[in-house]
Amino acid sequence: MMGVAKRFVLGHGVWVRPLARLLAVVCVLVFAAGGVVMAQSPKTGIEDTWQGTLHPTGGKDLRTVLKISRDDKGALTGQFYSIDQNPQPIKLSSISFQDGVLKYTIEMADLKYEGKMSSDGKSIVGTSTQGQPLPLIFERATQETAWTIPEPPKRLPQMPADANPTFEVATIKPSAPDEPGKLFGLNPSGHFKTINTTLTDLIKFAYDLQDKQIIGAPEWASSVKWDIEAQPDIHGMPDIEQMKSMVKKLLADRFQLKFHDDKRELSAYVLTVAKSGPKLKKSEGDPKMPGGLFFRGLGTLTVTNSDMDAFCQLMQSAVLDRPVVNHTELAGKWDFLLKWTPDESQFGGMGAKVPPPTDAADAPPPLFTALPEQLGLKMDAEKATVKTLVMDHADKPGDN
């Protein structure tokens, strides 16, 4: 039957025209009006740049940018930016996207997020939790709406290892009576800065001591507070030992500190590795750069690029009421987060009053339980022979 178009039947009573005629109809629809007509579908993939504003209670708004991609193995990965605080990206500790739900964590910041993507794929509505839960809505960024991420400050080169720096300029002023908090450390330009620090605080840092290891101090040494700004006389970022050396010189020059060393047997805490073994993450930071140890709240400690001696020094100077001796034999530098519920005997070194414990089911454990559970370390109360500093003389610093 040449020249007769055949018709084919699919199912019951459904007639399909010959293929040539069907394609012709499709072409007419697609190229109608002289242009291509394409069906638009929502963009539902999670790999993209997302941005949203966090509204902390009683604080300023914080713009957040989240860049999500996949690594060479196809696994999700992400970079987090809080561009109103620090332009440096923070790598997410974990991230998942299943059934339209995005979850991510930043372990070192004690931060987690969970949100649901909208049906059109343009937004994610969820909650960011860092101490307290706060709503955070992400919008998918476009070329027109994307926020500019500031360039991070240029990194100061490391001070030569054999340098013996001194504070070239040092300003010491009494702290304002209503000045909150306490600060002690270096800013990105390598300048030394403290807020609400006592002579005792400075001695403890410079000589790796706890309050009970300082003998014969005058009453004002632990009660009068100072704000200090000082600039090293050598360009570069000093390491921790160079920082201590400069503070020692400052104590001798501006506070006229004179002392002699001694050793005494005192009640102490001895830090060792628990039977389970250490649960610490080796730091990926530059081992020559100073580490970071800071509290996000009483009982929430973030440690980055720091060794066990620095951890013990912080615990004995800020948290505990006796010296802490490092017997872990763990070398190198570490990153970790430690969360515990403090008791009323802790944080005297920071002049903080610990609130009564709550009965919350999700409250962290006490310190001596948290250490083995979270870090694989343990701390035991023992008698130990420790170094002491016996003060012979000190003066309040004069006007700058």
C-alpha angles and dihedrals in degrees: 000000000000117000094019116118111230122221124212127208123220116188119326119342096336113133121199119201119228113286096248093057092045092053091048091055091049091050091051091053095046097047097036117139091018096286143084116266113202127182112243118222127189117267102241104163115114096216103103144080115292128186137186141156124247117211108204116199108262093355139093122279115267122209113219127198123192120191112193125189140143128259125229089277093054096252120138117256132172147192121216124207129187092190097185091056109031129355091209113108120239119211115232114245091213138357135181137173117194131155090354094306120123119203128176139161137200102201098191091053093044087234131143135173136195125180143157122234117232120245091253092052093235101111144024119213115201152116130275114206124197106148091321128033116249129179115251124182117194121204123201105251122230131195089263099044102036114120119234112249109218119240110257114247116266111268114248111236118246116267111249110275092234094049118121102201130191129194102263093191123020127177117194119185133167110261118250110260092235096042108128129218132004130266130189125167151050129313121219091270091059096253118142116234135176134178125196095358125153130211087255090055091053093048092048091053097043096046102029094244140145124223093262090055092062110083128192099011118160116246094252092058091078100030108044111078129208139194113216133191118181137169123209118233092227123067117243142053111299121222121235095270092050089050091053091048092054092048090051090054090047091053092051095045105038103025095033088227115187123175146144130228126246140163127231138173108248139166106268144165117244116208116210138158114274122236090258090063128239119315096196131129118231110240118248091201126108105281090213093059123086115264128234126239116171141152121234087190137336104305098014110100126177116196123188131178093349135131129228093261090059091048091051091047091053094046094050096043100041110019116023133055098229141038119291116215121203112227097151096105087212110148127198133033128300145197120214147142120226121192125183142148107251124216129219093270093064135083095029088133089063093046089239127145112222113224119232113278118261128226092232112146092223095050113130118250124259117282097259090052095042094054097065094034097050105023106021090239132118134202123208129188110238142149111260137173106242136173119261134195115222111202116222099173143356136166133198109254117259128234115301 
